[in-house]
Amino acid sequence: MLSLTDCLDFIDLDRDTIDVIAQHQKLPSIVAAELGNQLIADLRGIFAIHQMHRDLLAAAAEHRDIEEEKRLRKAYAAFARKYPVPTQLP
């Protein structure tokens, strides 16, 4: 049986991004890892992950959860460096 750590070795996403997907979609981390792997395969999926980050950032700001907002900003910055927001979607 594969663990989440094993799965992360095979995909091009970090643990923080998987946590964002899991939290946003209300999924277990292992399922979020598979979903994230599928989403980064095309521009619409990359855009969707950007939107998940933004949604959770907005929720943290709305709840005035400064620590969560800091954590999410750091995770989003790392994701956006690797996968910039697509300018044109197919």
PyMOL Python script that loads the backbone (N, CA, C, O; Angstrom):
from pymol import cmd

cmd.read_pdbstr("""\
ATOM      1  N   MET A   1       0.850  -1.175   0.000  1.00  0.00           N
ATOM      2  CA  MET A   1       0.000   0.000   0.000  1.00  0.00           C
ATOM      3  C   MET A   1       0.899   1.242   0.000  1.00  0.00           C
ATOM      4  O   MET A   1       1.896   1.299   0.719  1.00  0.00           O
ATOM      5  N   LEU A   2       0.532   2.225  -0.811  1.00  0.00           N
ATOM      6  CA  LEU A   2       1.299   3.466  -0.890  1.00  0.00           C
ATOM      7  C   LEU A   2       0.833   4.453   0.170  1.00  0.00           C
ATOM      8  O   LEU A   2      -0.359   4.574   0.450  1.00  0.00           O
ATOM      9  N   SER A   3       1.787   5.146   0.745  1.00  0.00           N
ATOM     10  CA  SER A   3       1.451   6.209   1.697  1.00  0.00           C
ATOM     11  C   SER A   3       1.379   7.534   0.946  1.00  0.00           C
ATOM     12  O   SER A   3       1.735   7.605  -0.230  1.00  0.00           O
ATOM     13  N   LEU A   4       0.927   8.566   1.614  1.00  0.00           N
ATOM     14  CA  LEU A   4       0.888   9.892   1.012  1.00  0.00           C
ATOM     15  C   LEU A   4       2.295  10.335   0.633  1.00  0.00           C
ATOM     16  O   LEU A   4       2.487  10.943  -0.421  1.00  0.00           O
ATOM     17  N   THR A   5       3.270  10.042   1.468  1.00  0.00           N
ATOM     18  CA  THR A   5       4.657  10.398   1.171  1.00  0.00           C
ATOM     19  C   THR A   5       5.118   9.712  -0.115  1.00  0.00           C
ATOM     20  O   THR A   5       5.796  10.326  -0.939  1.00  0.00           O
ATOM     21  N   ASP A   6       4.756   8.459  -0.284  1.00  0.00           N
ATOM     22  CA  ASP A   6       5.100   7.745  -1.522  1.00  0.00           C
ATOM     23  C   ASP A   6       4.461   8.417  -2.729  1.00  0.00           C
ATOM     24  O   ASP A   6       5.110   8.597  -3.759  1.00  0.00           O
ATOM     25  N   CYS A   7       3.206   8.783  -2.606  1.00  0.00           N
ATOM     26  CA  CYS A   7       2.497   9.443  -3.708  1.00  0.00           C
ATOM     27  C   CYS A   7       3.143  10.785  -4.045  1.00  0.00           C
ATOM     28  O   CYS A   7       3.286  11.129  -5.219  1.00  0.00           O
ATOM     29  N   LEU A   8       3.529  11.537  -3.028  1.00  0.00           N
ATOM     30  CA  LEU A   8       4.154  12.841  -3.267  1.00  0.00           C
ATOM     31  C   LEU A   8       5.474  12.707  -4.010  1.00  0.00           C
ATOM     32  O   LEU A   8       5.886  13.627  -4.716  1.00  0.00           O
ATOM     33  N   ASP A   9       6.135  11.578  -3.859  1.00  0.00           N
ATOM     34  CA  ASP A   9       7.381  11.335  -4.596  1.00  0.00           C
ATOM     35  C   ASP A   9       7.134  11.201  -6.095  1.00  0.00           C
ATOM     36  O   ASP A   9       8.045  11.417  -6.895  1.00  0.00           O
ATOM     37  N   PHE A  10       5.917  10.849  -6.479  1.00  0.00           N
ATOM     38  CA  PHE A  10       5.603  10.607  -7.887  1.00  0.00           C
ATOM     39  C   PHE A  10       4.875  11.758  -8.569  1.00  0.00           C
ATOM     40  O   PHE A  10       4.687  11.728  -9.785  1.00  0.00           O
ATOM     41  N   ILE A  11       4.465  12.760  -7.820  1.00  0.00           N
ATOM     42  CA  ILE A  11       3.743  13.875  -8.432  1.00  0.00           C
ATOM     43  C   ILE A  11       4.537  15.163  -8.254  1.00  0.00           C
ATOM     44  O   ILE A  11       5.467  15.235  -7.450  1.00  0.00           O
ATOM     45  N   ASP A  12       4.153  16.164  -9.011  1.00  0.00           N
ATOM     46  CA  ASP A  12       4.894  17.422  -9.032  1.00  0.00           C
ATOM     47  C   ASP A  12       4.205  18.499  -8.194  1.00  0.00           C
ATOM     48  O   ASP A  12       4.177  19.667  -8.581  1.00  0.00           O
ATOM     49  N   LEU A  13       3.659  18.108  -7.061  1.00  0.00           N
ATOM     50  CA  LEU A  13       3.031  19.063  -6.140  1.00  0.00           C
ATOM     51  C   LEU A  13       3.604  18.855  -4.748  1.00  0.00           C
ATOM     52  O   LEU A  13       3.992  17.744  -4.387  1.00  0.00           O
ATOM     53  N   ASP A  14       3.655  19.926  -3.973  1.00  0.00           N
ATOM     54  CA  ASP A  14       4.155  19.797  -2.608  1.00  0.00           C
ATOM     55  C   ASP A  14       3.009  19.510  -1.643  1.00  0.00           C
ATOM     56  O   ASP A  14       1.834  19.590  -2.001  1.00  0.00           O
ATOM     57  N   ARG A  15       3.377  19.178  -0.427  1.00  0.00           N
ATOM     58  CA  ARG A  15       2.392  18.801   0.594  1.00  0.00           C
ATOM     59  C   ARG A  15       1.414  19.937   0.884  1.00  0.00           C
ATOM     60  O   ARG A  15       0.228  19.693   1.106  1.00  0.00           O
ATOM     61  N   ASP A  16       1.908  21.188   0.883  1.00  0.00           N
ATOM     62  CA  ASP A  16       1.031  22.326   1.171  1.00  0.00           C
ATOM     63  C   ASP A  16      -0.080  22.460   0.134  1.00  0.00           C
ATOM     64  O   ASP A  16      -1.230  22.732   0.478  1.00  0.00           O
ATOM     65  N   THR A  17       0.266  22.268  -1.127  1.00  0.00           N
ATOM     66  CA  THR A  17      -0.755  22.361  -2.178  1.00  0.00           C
ATOM     67  C   THR A  17      -1.748  21.215  -2.062  1.00  0.00           C
ATOM     68  O   THR A  17      -2.946  21.408  -2.269  1.00  0.00           O
ATOM     69  N   ILE A  18      -1.267  20.038  -1.737  1.00  0.00           N
ATOM     70  CA  ILE A  18      -2.178  18.908  -1.523  1.00  0.00           C
ATOM     71  C   ILE A  18      -3.131  19.219  -0.365  1.00  0.00           C
ATOM     72  O   ILE A  18      -4.321  18.912  -0.431  1.00  0.00           O
ATOM     73  N   ASP A  19      -2.596  19.831   0.691  1.00  0.00           N
ATOM     74  CA  ASP A  19      -3.441  20.207   1.832  1.00  0.00           C
ATOM     75  C   ASP A  19      -4.506  21.226   1.426  1.00  0.00           C
ATOM     76  O   ASP A  19      -5.642  21.162   1.897  1.00  0.00           O
ATOM     77  N   VAL A  20      -4.137  22.165   0.553  1.00  0.00           N
ATOM     78  CA  VAL A  20      -5.105  23.154   0.067  1.00  0.00           C
ATOM     79  C   VAL A  20      -6.223  22.462  -0.712  1.00  0.00           C
ATOM     80  O   VAL A  20      -7.402  22.741  -0.496  1.00  0.00           O
ATOM     81  N   ILE A  21      -5.849  21.567  -1.610  1.00  0.00           N
ATOM     82  CA  ILE A  21      -6.850  20.832  -2.404  1.00  0.00           C
ATOM     83  C   ILE A  21      -7.740  20.008  -1.480  1.00  0.00           C
ATOM     84  O   ILE A  21      -8.962  20.006  -1.628  1.00  0.00           O
ATOM     85  N   ALA A  22      -7.130  19.315  -0.534  1.00  0.00           N
ATOM     86  CA  ALA A  22      -7.909  18.489   0.404  1.00  0.00           C
ATOM     87  C   ALA A  22      -8.883  19.336   1.213  1.00  0.00           C
ATOM     88  O   ALA A  22     -10.047  18.970   1.372  1.00  0.00           O
ATOM     89  N   GLN A  23      -8.406  20.464   1.721  1.00  0.00           N
ATOM     90  CA  GLN A  23      -9.256  21.336   2.532  1.00  0.00           C
ATOM     91  C   GLN A  23     -10.381  21.929   1.686  1.00  0.00           C
ATOM     92  O   GLN A  23     -11.539  21.944   2.105  1.00  0.00           O
ATOM     93  N   HIS A  24     -10.038  22.413   0.506  1.00  0.00           N
ATOM     94  CA  HIS A  24     -11.042  23.059  -0.350  1.00  0.00           C
ATOM     95  C   HIS A  24     -12.112  22.078  -0.819  1.00  0.00           C
ATOM     96  O   HIS A  24     -13.302  22.391  -0.825  1.00  0.00           O
ATOM     97  N   GLN A  25     -11.668  20.892  -1.211  1.00  0.00           N
ATOM     98  CA  GLN A  25     -12.601  19.901  -1.763  1.00  0.00           C
ATOM     99  C   GLN A  25     -13.158  18.941  -0.714  1.00  0.00           C
ATOM    100  O   GLN A  25     -13.985  18.083  -1.019  1.00  0.00           O
ATOM    101  N   LYS A  26     -12.685  19.102   0.544  1.00  0.00           N
ATOM    102  CA  LYS A  26     -13.125  18.235   1.645  1.00  0.00           C
ATOM    103  C   LYS A  26     -12.869  16.758   1.313  1.00  0.00           C
ATOM    104  O   LYS A  26     -13.762  15.912   1.359  1.00  0.00           O
ATOM    105  N   LEU A  27     -11.591  16.497   0.974  1.00  0.00           N
ATOM    106  CA  LEU A  27     -11.155  15.156   0.600  1.00  0.00           C
ATOM    107  C   LEU A  27     -10.029  14.698   1.520  1.00  0.00           C
ATOM    108  O   LEU A  27      -9.339  15.526   2.115  1.00  0.00           O
ATOM    109  N   PRO A  28      -9.843  13.402   1.640  1.00  0.00           N
ATOM    110  CA  PRO A  28      -8.636  12.913   2.324  1.00  0.00           C
ATOM    111  C   PRO A  28      -7.408  13.309   1.499  1.00  0.00           C
ATOM    112  O   PRO A  28      -7.493  13.459   0.280  1.00  0.00           O
ATOM    113  N   SER A  29      -6.283  13.474   2.164  1.00  0.00           N
ATOM    114  CA  SER A  29      -5.065  13.930   1.488  1.00  0.00           C
ATOM    115  C   SER A  29      -4.638  13.026   0.337  1.00  0.00           C
ATOM    116  O   SER A  29      -4.185  13.515  -0.697  1.00  0.00           O
ATOM    117  N   ILE A  30      -4.776  11.734   0.502  1.00  0.00           N
ATOM    118  CA  ILE A  30      -4.344  10.810  -0.544  1.00  0.00           C
ATOM    119  C   ILE A  30      -5.194  10.979  -1.808  1.00  0.00           C
ATOM    120  O   ILE A  30      -4.679  10.866  -2.920  1.00  0.00           O
ATOM    121  N   VAL A  31      -6.478  11.246  -1.642  1.00  0.00           N
ATOM    122  CA  VAL A  31      -7.367  11.480  -2.786  1.00  0.00           C
ATOM    123  C   VAL A  31      -7.056  12.845  -3.394  1.00  0.00           C
ATOM    124  O   VAL A  31      -7.072  13.002  -4.615  1.00  0.00           O
ATOM    125  N   ALA A  32      -6.774  13.824  -2.549  1.00  0.00           N
ATOM    126  CA  ALA A  32      -6.407  15.160  -3.038  1.00  0.00           C
ATOM    127  C   ALA A  32      -5.116  15.116  -3.843  1.00  0.00           C
ATOM    128  O   ALA A  32      -4.960  15.866  -4.806  1.00  0.00           O
ATOM    129  N   ALA A  33      -4.192  14.246  -3.459  1.00  0.00           N
ATOM    130  CA  ALA A  33      -2.937  14.101  -4.208  1.00  0.00           C
ATOM    131  C   ALA A  33      -3.219  13.601  -5.629  1.00  0.00           C
ATOM    132  O   ALA A  33      -2.649  14.112  -6.593  1.00  0.00           O
ATOM    133  N   GLU A  34      -4.074  12.632  -5.751  1.00  0.00           N
ATOM    134  CA  GLU A  34      -4.430  12.118  -7.077  1.00  0.00           C
ATOM    135  C   GLU A  34      -5.165  13.186  -7.886  1.00  0.00           C
ATOM    136  O   GLU A  34      -4.873  13.383  -9.066  1.00  0.00           O
ATOM    137  N   LEU A  35      -6.111  13.873  -7.257  1.00  0.00           N
ATOM    138  CA  LEU A  35      -6.828  14.940  -7.945  1.00  0.00           C
ATOM    139  C   LEU A  35      -5.855  16.027  -8.396  1.00  0.00           C
ATOM    140  O   LEU A  35      -5.920  16.480  -9.538  1.00  0.00           O
ATOM    141  N   GLY A  36      -4.966  16.444  -7.521  1.00  0.00           N
ATOM    142  CA  GLY A  36      -3.987  17.467  -7.874  1.00  0.00           C
ATOM    143  C   GLY A  36      -3.117  17.033  -9.035  1.00  0.00           C
ATOM    144  O   GLY A  36      -2.820  17.834  -9.921  1.00  0.00           O
ATOM    145  N   ASN A  37      -2.708  15.789  -9.041  1.00  0.00           N
ATOM    146  CA  ASN A  37      -1.893  15.269 -10.132  1.00  0.00           C
ATOM    147  C   ASN A  37      -2.649  15.349 -11.457  1.00  0.00           C
ATOM    148  O   ASN A  37      -2.064  15.671 -12.491  1.00  0.00           O
ATOM    149  N   GLN A  38      -3.931  15.059 -11.426  1.00  0.00           N
ATOM    150  CA  GLN A  38      -4.741  15.165 -12.647  1.00  0.00           C
ATOM    151  C   GLN A  38      -4.931  16.624 -13.048  1.00  0.00           C
ATOM    152  O   GLN A  38      -4.902  16.950 -14.235  1.00  0.00           O
ATOM    153  N   LEU A  39      -5.126  17.498 -12.073  1.00  0.00           N
ATOM    154  CA  LEU A  39      -5.379  18.906 -12.383  1.00  0.00           C
ATOM    155  C   LEU A  39      -4.175  19.604 -13.003  1.00  0.00           C
ATOM    156  O   LEU A  39      -4.350  20.450 -13.880  1.00  0.00           O
ATOM    157  N   ILE A  40      -2.968  19.279 -12.577  1.00  0.00           N
ATOM    158  CA  ILE A  40      -1.801  19.972 -13.141  1.00  0.00           C
ATOM    159  C   ILE A  40      -1.474  19.509 -14.559  1.00  0.00           C
ATOM    160  O   ILE A  40      -0.540  20.017 -15.179  1.00  0.00           O
ATOM    161  N   ALA A  41      -2.235  18.554 -15.069  1.00  0.00           N
ATOM    162  CA  ALA A  41      -2.002  18.058 -16.426  1.00  0.00           C
ATOM    163  C   ALA A  41      -2.482  19.027 -17.500  1.00  0.00           C
ATOM    164  O   ALA A  41      -2.078  18.907 -18.657  1.00  0.00           O
ATOM    165  N   ASP A  42      -3.328  19.977 -17.145  1.00  0.00           N
ATOM    166  CA  ASP A  42      -3.750  20.959 -18.156  1.00  0.00           C
ATOM    167  C   ASP A  42      -3.993  22.332 -17.531  1.00  0.00           C
ATOM    168  O   ASP A  42      -4.064  22.475 -16.311  1.00  0.00           O
ATOM    169  N   LEU A  43      -4.117  23.326 -18.390  1.00  0.00           N
ATOM    170  CA  LEU A  43      -4.211  24.717 -17.928  1.00  0.00           C
ATOM    171  C   LEU A  43      -5.467  24.982 -17.113  1.00  0.00           C
ATOM    172  O   LEU A  43      -5.424  25.742 -16.145  1.00  0.00           O
ATOM    173  N   ARG A  44      -6.570  24.377 -17.481  1.00  0.00           N
ATOM    174  CA  ARG A  44      -7.808  24.580 -16.701  1.00  0.00           C
ATOM    175  C   ARG A  44      -7.650  24.045 -15.282  1.00  0.00           C
ATOM    176  O   ARG A  44      -8.143  24.652 -14.331  1.00  0.00           O
ATOM    177  N   GLY A  45      -6.973  22.926 -15.136  1.00  0.00           N
ATOM    178  CA  GLY A  45      -6.736  22.355 -13.820  1.00  0.00           C
ATOM    179  C   GLY A  45      -5.812  23.226 -12.988  1.00  0.00           C
ATOM    180  O   GLY A  45      -6.037  23.413 -11.792  1.00  0.00           O
ATOM    181  N   ILE A  46      -4.770  23.759 -13.618  1.00  0.00           N
ATOM    182  CA  ILE A  46      -3.854  24.669 -12.913  1.00  0.00           C
ATOM    183  C   ILE A  46      -4.616  25.900 -12.452  1.00  0.00           C
ATOM    184  O   ILE A  46      -4.442  26.363 -11.325  1.00  0.00           O
ATOM    185  N   PHE A  47      -5.463  26.428 -13.332  1.00  0.00           N
ATOM    186  CA  PHE A  47      -6.286  27.584 -12.963  1.00  0.00           C
ATOM    187  C   PHE A  47      -7.197  27.230 -11.779  1.00  0.00           C
ATOM    188  O   PHE A  47      -7.386  28.044 -10.875  1.00  0.00           O
ATOM    189  N   ALA A  48      -7.751  26.031 -11.789  1.00  0.00           N
ATOM    190  CA  ALA A  48      -8.640  25.595 -10.698  1.00  0.00           C
ATOM    191  C   ALA A  48      -7.889  25.547  -9.363  1.00  0.00           C
ATOM    192  O   ALA A  48      -8.439  25.928  -8.330  1.00  0.00           O
ATOM    193  N   ILE A  49      -6.645  25.085  -9.381  1.00  0.00           N
ATOM    194  CA  ILE A  49      -5.866  25.051  -8.135  1.00  0.00           C
ATOM    195  C   ILE A  49      -5.564  26.471  -7.656  1.00  0.00           C
ATOM    196  O   ILE A  49      -5.592  26.737  -6.455  1.00  0.00           O
ATOM    197  N   HIS A  50      -5.277  27.381  -8.582  1.00  0.00           N
ATOM    198  CA  HIS A  50      -5.094  28.781  -8.202  1.00  0.00           C
ATOM    199  C   HIS A  50      -6.358  29.298  -7.508  1.00  0.00           C
ATOM    200  O   HIS A  50      -6.278  29.982  -6.488  1.00  0.00           O
ATOM    201  N   GLN A  51      -7.514  28.965  -8.067  1.00  0.00           N
ATOM    202  CA  GLN A  51      -8.769  29.434  -7.487  1.00  0.00           C
ATOM    203  C   GLN A  51      -9.009  28.830  -6.109  1.00  0.00           C
ATOM    204  O   GLN A  51      -9.543  29.502  -5.227  1.00  0.00           O
ATOM    205  N   MET A  52      -8.626  27.578  -5.912  1.00  0.00           N
ATOM    206  CA  MET A  52      -8.764  26.946  -4.592  1.00  0.00           C
ATOM    207  C   MET A  52      -7.938  27.705  -3.560  1.00  0.00           C
ATOM    208  O   MET A  52      -8.407  27.976  -2.454  1.00  0.00           O
ATOM    209  N   HIS A  53      -6.701  28.048  -3.930  1.00  0.00           N
ATOM    210  CA  HIS A  53      -5.860  28.832  -3.028  1.00  0.00           C
ATOM    211  C   HIS A  53      -6.543  30.163  -2.689  1.00  0.00           C
ATOM    212  O   HIS A  53      -6.615  30.556  -1.525  1.00  0.00           O
ATOM    213  N   ARG A  54      -7.036  30.843  -3.717  1.00  0.00           N
ATOM    214  CA  ARG A  54      -7.676  32.155  -3.495  1.00  0.00           C
ATOM    215  C   ARG A  54      -8.918  32.032  -2.619  1.00  0.00           C
ATOM    216  O   ARG A  54      -9.149  32.868  -1.746  1.00  0.00           O
ATOM    217  N   ASP A  55      -9.710  31.002  -2.847  1.00  0.00           N
ATOM    218  CA  ASP A  55     -10.920  30.797  -2.046  1.00  0.00           C
ATOM    219  C   ASP A  55     -10.581  30.621  -0.568  1.00  0.00           C
ATOM    220  O   ASP A  55     -11.212  31.226   0.299  1.00  0.00           O
ATOM    221  N   LEU A  56      -9.577  29.785  -0.287  1.00  0.00           N
ATOM    222  CA  LEU A  56      -9.202  29.547   1.107  1.00  0.00           C
ATOM    223  C   LEU A  56      -8.563  30.787   1.734  1.00  0.00           C
ATOM    224  O   LEU A  56      -8.765  31.057   2.918  1.00  0.00           O
ATOM    225  N   LEU A  57      -7.795  31.538   0.945  1.00  0.00           N
ATOM    226  CA  LEU A  57      -7.231  32.801   1.454  1.00  0.00           C
ATOM    227  C   LEU A  57      -8.338  33.774   1.821  1.00  0.00           C
ATOM    228  O   LEU A  57      -8.280  34.417   2.869  1.00  0.00           O
ATOM    229  N   ALA A  58      -9.336  33.882   0.972  1.00  0.00           N
ATOM    230  CA  ALA A  58     -10.458  34.781   1.243  1.00  0.00           C
ATOM    231  C   ALA A  58     -11.210  34.351   2.500  1.00  0.00           C
ATOM    232  O   ALA A  58     -11.607  35.195   3.304  1.00  0.00           O
ATOM    233  N   ALA A  59     -11.404  33.058   2.671  1.00  0.00           N
ATOM    234  CA  ALA A  59     -12.096  32.559   3.863  1.00  0.00           C
ATOM    235  C   ALA A  59     -11.287  32.843   5.119  1.00  0.00           C
ATOM    236  O   ALA A  59     -11.850  33.229   6.144  1.00  0.00           O
ATOM    237  N   ALA A  60      -9.975  32.657   5.053  1.00  0.00           N
ATOM    238  CA  ALA A  60      -9.118  32.935   6.218  1.00  0.00           C
ATOM    239  C   ALA A  60      -9.151  34.420   6.560  1.00  0.00           C
ATOM    240  O   ALA A  60      -9.202  34.790   7.733  1.00  0.00           O
ATOM    241  N   ALA A  61      -9.123  35.262   5.543  1.00  0.00           N
ATOM    242  CA  ALA A  61      -9.177  36.711   5.774  1.00  0.00           C
ATOM    243  C   ALA A  61     -10.529  37.104   6.372  1.00  0.00           C
ATOM    244  O   ALA A  61     -10.599  37.929   7.282  1.00  0.00           O
ATOM    245  N   GLU A  62     -11.582  36.515   5.859  1.00  0.00           N
ATOM    246  CA  GLU A  62     -12.926  36.809   6.357  1.00  0.00           C
ATOM    247  C   GLU A  62     -13.068  36.431   7.827  1.00  0.00           C
ATOM    248  O   GLU A  62     -13.730  37.127   8.597  1.00  0.00           O
ATOM    249  N   HIS A  63     -12.437  35.317   8.210  1.00  0.00           N
ATOM    250  CA  HIS A  63     -12.499  34.861   9.603  1.00  0.00           C
ATOM    251  C   HIS A  63     -11.408  35.475  10.474  1.00  0.00           C
ATOM    252  O   HIS A  63     -11.288  35.172  11.661  1.00  0.00           O
ATOM    253  N   ARG A  64     -10.623  36.340   9.855  1.00  0.00           N
ATOM    254  CA  ARG A  64      -9.518  37.019  10.558  1.00  0.00           C
ATOM    255  C   ARG A  64      -8.546  36.021  11.207  1.00  0.00           C
ATOM    256  O   ARG A  64      -8.045  36.234  12.310  1.00  0.00           O
ATOM    257  N   ASP A  65      -8.307  34.943  10.488  1.00  0.00           N
ATOM    258  CA  ASP A  65      -7.370  33.909  10.951  1.00  0.00           C
ATOM    259  C   ASP A  65      -6.001  34.224  10.345  1.00  0.00           C
ATOM    260  O   ASP A  65      -5.647  33.710   9.284  1.00  0.00           O
ATOM    261  N   ILE A  66      -5.256  35.057  11.020  1.00  0.00           N
ATOM    262  CA  ILE A  66      -3.994  35.565  10.495  1.00  0.00           C
ATOM    263  C   ILE A  66      -2.981  34.457  10.280  1.00  0.00           C
ATOM    264  O   ILE A  66      -2.285  34.455   9.265  1.00  0.00           O
ATOM    265  N   GLU A  67      -2.879  33.531  11.194  1.00  0.00           N
ATOM    266  CA  GLU A  67      -1.909  32.436  11.048  1.00  0.00           C
ATOM    267  C   GLU A  67      -2.249  31.559   9.837  1.00  0.00           C
ATOM    268  O   GLU A  67      -1.362  31.182   9.072  1.00  0.00           O
ATOM    269  N   GLU A  68      -3.508  31.245   9.673  1.00  0.00           N
ATOM    270  CA  GLU A  68      -3.930  30.441   8.520  1.00  0.00           C
ATOM    271  C   GLU A  68      -3.683  31.214   7.227  1.00  0.00           C
ATOM    272  O   GLU A  68      -3.242  30.638   6.232  1.00  0.00           O
ATOM    273  N   GLU A  69      -3.960  32.491   7.238  1.00  0.00           N
ATOM    274  CA  GLU A  69      -3.743  33.312   6.059  1.00  0.00           C
ATOM    275  C   GLU A  69      -2.257  33.344   5.686  1.00  0.00           C
ATOM    276  O   GLU A  69      -1.912  33.260   4.507  1.00  0.00           O
ATOM    277  N   LYS A  70      -1.381  33.465   6.681  1.00  0.00           N
ATOM    278  CA  LYS A  70       0.070  33.436   6.424  1.00  0.00           C
ATOM    279  C   LYS A  70       0.487  32.098   5.805  1.00  0.00           C
ATOM    280  O   LYS A  70       1.239  32.056   4.831  1.00  0.00           O
ATOM    281  N   ARG A  71      -0.016  31.011   6.387  1.00  0.00           N
ATOM    282  CA  ARG A  71       0.318  29.680   5.879  1.00  0.00           C
ATOM    283  C   ARG A  71      -0.147  29.520   4.436  1.00  0.00           C
ATOM    284  O   ARG A  71       0.583  29.000   3.592  1.00  0.00           O
ATOM    285  N   LEU A  72      -1.366  29.971   4.165  1.00  0.00           N
ATOM    286  CA  LEU A  72      -1.914  29.844   2.816  1.00  0.00           C
ATOM    287  C   LEU A  72      -1.180  30.733   1.817  1.00  0.00           C
ATOM    288  O   LEU A  72      -0.963  30.329   0.675  1.00  0.00           O
ATOM    289  N   ARG A  73      -0.797  31.931   2.232  1.00  0.00           N
ATOM    290  CA  ARG A  73      -0.044  32.824   1.335  1.00  0.00           C
ATOM    291  C   ARG A  73       1.292  32.204   0.953  1.00  0.00           C
ATOM    292  O   ARG A  73       1.703  32.271  -0.205  1.00  0.00           O
ATOM    293  N   LYS A  74       1.959  31.610   1.910  1.00  0.00           N
ATOM    294  CA  LYS A  74       3.241  30.961   1.645  1.00  0.00           C
ATOM    295  C   LYS A  74       3.052  29.800   0.663  1.00  0.00           C
ATOM    296  O   LYS A  74       3.822  29.646  -0.285  1.00  0.00           O
ATOM    297  N   ALA A  75       2.023  28.992   0.900  1.00  0.00           N
ATOM    298  CA  ALA A  75       1.739  27.855   0.013  1.00  0.00           C
ATOM    299  C   ALA A  75       1.379  28.337  -1.387  1.00  0.00           C
ATOM    300  O   ALA A  75       1.813  27.758  -2.384  1.00  0.00           O
ATOM    301  N   TYR A  76       0.585  29.398  -1.453  1.00  0.00           N
ATOM    302  CA  TYR A  76       0.171  29.913  -2.762  1.00  0.00           C
ATOM    303  C   TYR A  76       1.360  30.499  -3.514  1.00  0.00           C
ATOM    304  O   TYR A  76       1.479  30.303  -4.724  1.00  0.00           O
ATOM    305  N   ALA A  77       2.224  31.199  -2.832  1.00  0.00           N
ATOM    306  CA  ALA A  77       3.408  31.781  -3.480  1.00  0.00           C
ATOM    307  C   ALA A  77       4.271  30.675  -4.092  1.00  0.00           C
ATOM    308  O   ALA A  77       4.747  30.811  -5.219  1.00  0.00           O
ATOM    309  N   ALA A  78       4.468  29.595  -3.362  1.00  0.00           N
ATOM    310  CA  ALA A  78       5.276  28.486  -3.877  1.00  0.00           C
ATOM    311  C   ALA A  78       4.605  27.849  -5.095  1.00  0.00           C
ATOM    312  O   ALA A  78       5.269  27.545  -6.086  1.00  0.00           O
ATOM    313  N   PHE A  79       3.297  27.650  -5.018  1.00  0.00           N
ATOM    314  CA  PHE A  79       2.580  27.055  -6.144  1.00  0.00           C
ATOM    315  C   PHE A  79       2.629  27.966  -7.367  1.00  0.00           C
ATOM    316  O   PHE A  79       2.876  27.505  -8.481  1.00  0.00           O
ATOM    317  N   ALA A  80       2.393  29.265  -7.154  1.00  0.00           N
ATOM    318  CA  ALA A  80       2.354  30.227  -8.264  1.00  0.00           C
ATOM    319  C   ALA A  80       3.719  30.391  -8.933  1.00  0.00           C
ATOM    320  O   ALA A  80       3.793  30.660 -10.132  1.00  0.00           O
ATOM    321  N   ARG A  81       4.796  30.232  -8.168  1.00  0.00           N
ATOM    322  CA  ARG A  81       6.131  30.277  -8.782  1.00  0.00           C
ATOM    323  C   ARG A  81       6.321  29.112  -9.756  1.00  0.00           C
ATOM    324  O   ARG A  81       6.880  29.271 -10.841  1.00  0.00           O
ATOM    325  N   LYS A  82       5.856  27.977  -9.352  1.00  0.00           N
ATOM    326  CA  LYS A  82       6.029  26.773 -10.169  1.00  0.00           C
ATOM    327  C   LYS A  82       5.018  26.710 -11.315  1.00  0.00           C
ATOM    328  O   LYS A  82       5.339  26.285 -12.425  1.00  0.00           O
ATOM    329  N   TYR A  83       3.795  27.141 -11.019  1.00  0.00           N
ATOM    330  CA  TYR A  83       2.696  27.096 -11.991  1.00  0.00           C
ATOM    331  C   TYR A  83       2.019  28.476 -12.051  1.00  0.00           C
ATOM    332  O   TYR A  83       1.020  28.705 -11.370  1.00  0.00           O
ATOM    333  N   PRO A  84       2.563  29.391 -12.864  1.00  0.00           N
ATOM    334  CA  PRO A  84       1.940  30.720 -12.965  1.00  0.00           C
ATOM    335  C   PRO A  84       0.485  30.605 -13.447  1.00  0.00           C
ATOM    336  O   PRO A  84       0.104  29.624 -14.087  1.00  0.00           O
ATOM    337  N   VAL A  85      -0.302  31.615 -13.128  1.00  0.00           N
ATOM    338  CA  VAL A  85      -1.704  31.638 -13.566  1.00  0.00           C
ATOM    339  C   VAL A  85      -1.733  31.604 -15.082  1.00  0.00           C
ATOM    340  O   VAL A  85      -1.101  32.441 -15.727  1.00  0.00           O
ATOM    341  N   PRO A  86      -2.451  30.657 -15.664  1.00  0.00           N
ATOM    342  CA  PRO A  86      -2.542  30.614 -17.138  1.00  0.00           C
ATOM    343  C   PRO A  86      -3.221  31.871 -17.667  1.00  0.00           C
ATOM    344  O   PRO A  86      -4.238  32.310 -17.131  1.00  0.00           O
ATOM    345  N   THR A  87      -2.655  32.442 -18.714  1.00  0.00           N
ATOM    346  CA  THR A  87      -3.234  33.669 -19.271  1.00  0.00           C
ATOM    347  C   THR A  87      -4.334  33.360 -20.275  1.00  0.00           C
ATOM    348  O   THR A  87      -5.254  34.158 -20.456  1.00  0.00           O
ATOM    349  N   GLN A  88      -4.243  32.212 -20.925  1.00  0.00           N
ATOM    350  CA  GLN A  88      -5.292  31.811 -21.859  1.00  0.00           C
ATOM    351  C   GLN A  88      -5.649  30.355 -21.584  1.00  0.00           C
ATOM    352  O   GLN A  88      -4.785  29.483 -21.495  1.00  0.00           O
ATOM    353  N   LEU A  89      -6.929  30.128 -21.454  1.00  0.00           N
ATOM    354  CA  LEU A  89      -7.406  28.766 -21.244  1.00  0.00           C
ATOM    355  C   LEU A  89      -7.908  28.199 -22.562  1.00  0.00           C
ATOM    356  O   LEU A  89      -8.496  28.914 -23.373  1.00  0.00           O
ATOM    357  N   PRO A  90      -7.673  26.913 -22.770  1.00  0.00           N
ATOM    358  CA  PRO A  90      -8.132  26.289 -24.041  1.00  0.00           C
ATOM    359  C   PRO A  90      -9.641  26.240 -24.116  1.00  0.00           C
ATOM    360  O   PRO A  90     -10.195  25.754 -25.103  1.00  0.00           O
TER     361      PRO A  90
END
""", "prot")
cmd.dss("prot")
cmd.show_as("cartoon", "prot")
cmd.util.cbc("prot")
cmd.orient("prot")
